[in-house]
Amino acid sequence: MVDRLLLRGGHVLTVDPEIGDLPNGDVLIEGDTIAAVAPNVDADAEVVDATGKIVIPGFIDTHRHTWEAAIRGSAPNATLDDYFVEILDTFAPHYRPEDVYASNLAGSLECINAGITTLVDWSHINNTPEHPDAGIRGLQESGIRAQYAYGSANTSLADYWNESKIAIPGDDVRRVRDTYFSSDDGLITMALATRGTGFCIDDVVKAEWGLARELGIPITVHVAMGRLAGRFAMIKALERLNLLGPDTTYIHCCYFSDEEWRLVADSGGMISIAPQIEAQMGHGWPPIMKAVEYGLRPSLSIDVVTTAPGDMFTQMRSAFGCERARVNEIAWQANTEVPETMLTARQMLEMATINGARVAGVEDRAGSLTPGKKADVVVIDAGALNVAPVIDPVAAVTLSADVSNVDTVIVNGVVRKRDGKLLADVDNARRLVEASRDYLLGATGQQKIA
């Protein structure tokens, strides 16, 4: 018998418009693939009773600096300007390869525990050639689906973020590509995490974009956020350099002009929004509906656990609350009714799943419960007191559930969490990341708050 798993009798939110929602449905997994999704599947398989539970595609985090797991909560009150000093100019220069490994392992397991099955690891901590190897090893050992986005070193704020003249080392990017990513359809794929215009001189920007396109890997870049980058007109600068394209993900985008939104849309660019961080750290209002208005499909991301929680439930609620607050305020000031295009709970679920799959380059294999796609599946316990009784299962996921309700997580057909417990050496991952925390606090002359 082929290795089969049958999730039976759950409320299945496929996020596939052709299949829709199944109030009492089954999901059959064969090996690493979804074989069938239907009201009743008859198969010789191991059965997981999903009665009273909600079955969804795994969440997709399209931008997380996973290496910061070891310094979680170290900058709770930071603005974006503070973050550059407190994190990138203080902790980052002291990171050893083992700290990146510990953070990526613990951070990826944190993702899986929270129902995030695909992660874009925005890794701008490559201080030596051993750093990317360590980060990739942490991703691999966790079992998560990931896009490893190779970023710059961070040994000096002045050198790397102030009109930087230092390009990401092409030889090492090629080495990593050849060593780990000879195929573009593996569980882990590769991208280039660039700093972009304003942060780098034009020659560096062109070199990094050219490197990514030479290697055929996507590009991901922070743009138009906060007091500084919000003034750079970064998209206009990229247009001037003739670098805009459909292979690029633009993160944050809080201070785009209308012209820049149109340039991104016309070039086929993709959008990643980190709403909790953007609202909290001063990046600007999360531009959810602005992206939608221009025909774009915004995705969601966590960004930094130094300052915000690492789960998708928080991001969905932050985006939902911020966008509706913004629109309600405009309507109140104008004394008009709110528009019919107000953001909905179902849109939030789509942003956290299928939209994210497109941004992470895995829409052909993840993001919806579609037969033929890889089996990245999450089961939510809808019987817990913070979720029950369920009237609208989409609202139950996006507005009621939290990490404690993530019952089962399957990545690429492998059960990684079952009955609410991670099937991993969590104690070892915790010990490693705590040891890195202790080292980094000591190296920076700081101490844990009692």
N, C-alpha and C positions, 0 to 999 in steps of 0.2 A: 504493500500500500504506500502510495505517495504520502509524505509527511503533510498531514492536513489538520487544520484547526477550524472549528465552526463556532462562531459567535452567534448564539441563538436567542431570538425573542427580545432584542433590544429596540429602542426607538432610534432608528438609524438616520442620521443627518448626513447624506452622502456628499453634499455640496457639488453634486453633479446635476446640472439642470435637466438632463435627459431622464435620470432615474428619480430625482426628487427625494422627499422624505418618506421613510417607511415607518409608520407608527408601531408595527410589530414585524421586524425584519431580521433576516439572517445574513451574515457575512461569512463566506467560505474562503479560507486561505489555503493555498497549496504551495508549499515551499516558501518562496519569498514573494509570492504574487497573489493578488486578490483574484480568485477564480469565479466567484458569483456573489451577487448582491440581489436579494429577492425576498418577498414576503415569507417564502418557505423553501428552504434548500434541503434536499434529502441527500445526504452524503455519509460515507463511512469515514468518520473523522472524530478527533477528540473534541468534545463539546464543552464550550464555556457558556454557562447560563448567564445571559445578559438581561434577563427579565428585571424590570424596574431600573434599568440603566440606559444611558444615552451613549450611542456609538458614533464617533466622529473621526474625520481624518486627523492625523497628528498636526499639531500647531507647527508653524514655521517662523523662526526668528531670523530676520533678514539682516541683522547687524548687531553683533555683540563683541565687545572687547573681552573675550573669555579669560585672557591672561590676568585680569584684575580680580579674579575670584579670591586670591590670597589676601587682598586688601579690601574685602567686602565691608561696606559701611564706614570706610575711613574718611569720606567727604560728604557727610549727610547734609550739610548746609551750604555746599559749594555752588557758586555760579559757574558758568562755563569758563569765564576768565580765571576763577579760582582753580578750577580743575586742571587747567594747563600747568599751573605752578605746583599745586599740591600733589598731583598724580604724575604728570608727564615729566616735570622737572625735578621731582623729589623721589618718588618711588621707582619710576621706570629705569633710570640709569643703573640701579642696583640689582635689577632682576638677573638671576642666573638661569641657565637652561632648565635646571631642576625646578625652579619656581614656575616657569611657564608650563612645564609638564604637569606639575601638581595642580595648577589652576585650571588647565584645560581638561584634565581628567575629572576633577571635582565639579567644574563648571558644566561640563557636558552631562555628567550624571545628574546634576541639578536640573538641567533641561529635561532630560528623560523623565525624571520624577514628576515634573510639572506638565507632562504631556507634550513637550516640544520634541518632535522627532527629527526635524531638520534645522540646522544651525549654520548661519554664515558667520564664521569666526574671523572677525576683522582684527588681524594680528599685527599691530604696529609696535612690536617689541623684539624685532629681530636684530638684537645688538651684536650678535656673532652668528656664524653659520650654524652653530649648534642649537640656537634658539628655535628656528623653524622646525628642525628635526624633533625637538622635544615637544613642541606644540602639536605637531601632527601625530606623534605617538600617543599623546593624551587623548586626542579625538578618536584615534583608532581603537584604543583599549576600552573606551566607553561603549562603543557599539552604535553611536549616533550617526545619522546621515548628516553630512556637513559639506560646506564649501569653505575650504581653507583659503582665506584672502591674505596673501603675503604682503606685509606692509614694511615700512621703513624701520630703521633703528630709532630708539628714543633715548639717546645718551646726553642730549643737550637741547633745551628748548630753543635757544638761539640758533643752533645749527640746523634743526629739523623743521621749525615752524615759523621762522621769520625770514621770508624771502630766501628759502633754503636753496643752496647751490649743490646739494648732495642728492643725487638720484639713488633710488633703490638699486642695489647691485645686480645688474643683469645676469652676470655669470652665476650668481647663487640662485636667482630665480630659475634660470635654466636647469641648474643642478637639481633643485627641488622638483621641478616639473618632470624631468627625466627619471628621477629616483622614485617618486611616489604617484605620479599622475600621468602615466603613459596612456591611460584610457580616460575618456571623458564621461563614462557611464558607470564608474565605480561608486561605492558607498560614499567615498570622499572625493570631491573634485577640487579644482583650483581656480582662484581669481587673483587679481592684483588690487591691493588696497592703496590707493594713491592719495596724496595730500591735496593736489590740485592748485589752481591759480590762486594768487594771493599769498598762500603759504609757501609756494616755491616760485623760482624764476621760470620764465617761459621755456627755456631750454630743458630744464628738469621735467616740467610738465610734458613737453613733447616727447622726451626720451622715455618717460614711464608709460604714456599712452602707446607709443610706438612699440615698446617691449611687449606689452600685453597683446597687442594685435599681431605682432610677429609670432607669438606663441599660441594665438587662438584662444586666449582665456579672457573672461569678462573683467570689467573694471568696476570698482566701487569707490565712491568719494563722498566726503562730507561737504555740503554746500549751504550757503545762505542762512547761517544760523548765528544768533547772538550779536553782541555789540560790534564785534570786529568783522567776522565773515559775512554778516548780514549786509555789510557795506561794500563788499568786494565786486558785486555784479559778476559772479564766477561763471555763470552760464554764458553771459555775453563775452567774457574773456575766452571761454572755450570755443565759442563760435568764431571769434577772431582768429583763433589758432587752427580752425577747421578740424576740431577734434570731437564734436558731438556725434553720437551714434547710438544704435539700438543695443549695443553691448555694455552700456553703462548704467549703473544704479546710482541715483542721486539721493543722498541721505539728508534728512531734516527739511530742507527747502522752505524754511519759514519766511524768508524775506525775498522770494522771487518777485520780480516785476511781472506784469501780465505778458510782456514780451518774452520773458524768460520761460514762463510756463508754456507758451506757444512753441518756443524753440525746442524744449524738451519733448513735448508731445509730437511735434512734427518729425523729430529725429528718432522716435521710437524708444526714448529713454524710459527707465523704470524708477519707481519711487519707493523709498523706505522711510517710515516715520516712527520716531521713538517718543510717543506722546507724553509719558510721565516725565521723562528727562527734559523735553522741550518746554513743558509748562513750568517745571520746577526750577530749572537751572538758567532760564532766561534766554533760551534759543529763540523763542517766539511762539505764537499759537501753532499747535500742530495743524498743518494745512490739509486736513483730510478731504474736505469737500472741494477745496480749490483744485486738488488733483483730479477728483472725479469730474468736476465741471469741464476739464480739458480732455476728457476721455481717457485719462490714465487710471491704472488699477493700483492704488496705493497698498503697500504691505506694512506690517508692523514689526517693530524690533525693540529689544530691551536696552541696548546701548551699554550702560555701565552699572554694575552692582555696587560700585563704591557709593552710589547715591540713590539708588532705587531698587525695588525688588526684581528678581530675575524670572518672573513668570508671565505668561501671556494674558492671564485673567486681568492682572493689573493694567496691562497696556490697552486691552479692549475697553475697559471701563474709563481709563484716562482719556482715550481718544473720544469715546462716546460723550462723556461729560463735558470735556473742553469744547468740542465742536458745537454741541447743542447750546452750551452757555454762550458761546460767541454769537451764534445766530439769534438766540433769544434776546441778547443785549441789543443787537442791531435793530431787531423788530420793535423792541420796547422804545428805543430812542426815536424811531421813525413813527411810532404809534401805528404799526401795521401788523397784520397777521403773519405768523411764521410761515415760511414757504413749504410747499408740499414735498420738497426735496430734502427735508430734514433727515439726517443720518438715522438709520435703523439698526436694530440689533442683528438682523441677518447680514447686513453689510459688514458689520464688525466680524462676524464669523468668517465671511468670505475673505476679508483682509488678512485674517490670522491663519488662513489655510491656503486656498487656491491662488489668491493673489501673491502670497508669499512664495508659493511654489514657482511661479513664473519668475519672480525676482531672483530666487536662488538657483535658477536654471534647471529645475527638476519638475516642471509642470507635466512633462510626458510620463512621469513615474510617481508623482506624489501630489498631495494637495486636495484630493477628492477620493471617495470610496468608489472607484470605477474598476470593473473587471479588466484585467490586463495591466493595471498599475501595480507598483510594488506595495506590499502590505505594511503600510505605516498607519496604524490604527490606535485610537485611544478610546477607552471605555470610562465614562463618568458615572459615579454612583449617584443616582438621582433620588435615593431613599434617605440620604442624610438630612438632618433637620434644617441645614442652611439651604437646601435645594428643594426639598419636598414641601408641599405637594406641587407637582409639575402641571402647569396649564399650557405653557408655551415652552417646548424643549430648547428652542434657540435662545430664548431669554434665560432659561435655566443655566445654559452653558456660559453665555456672555455676561450675565448680570448677577447670577447667584453663586455659581460654583467657584471653588478655589482649589489650590493644590491638594488639600486634604481629600478632595472628592475624586482625584485621579486614581481609579482602581486598577486599570490594566493599560500597559503601553507596549505596543508591538512595533519594532523597527525592522523593516526589510524581512518580515516574516518571523523574526526572533522575538520571543516574549522577554522584555527587559524589565517589566514591572508587573506583579500579579498580586491580587488581593491587597492592594495598597502598599506593597513592599517592593523596593528595588531589588532585582536579582543581580546584585553586584557587591563587591567588597567595599561597602560604604565606610566602614571603620578605617580601612587603610587609606582611602581617599581623603577622609577627614584628617587623619594624622599627618599626611603629607602636606595638605594645604595649611594646616595649623603650624607646622614646622616652618613653612615658607613665610607665613605671617610673622612669626617670631624673629626670623632672620631679617626680614625687611624692616620691621620696626626698629630692631637694633642697628641696622645699617644706616637708617635715616635719623637716628637719635630720638625716636619716638617710643612711646610705651602704650600698652593696652590700657584703656580706661577701666578702672576697677568697678 
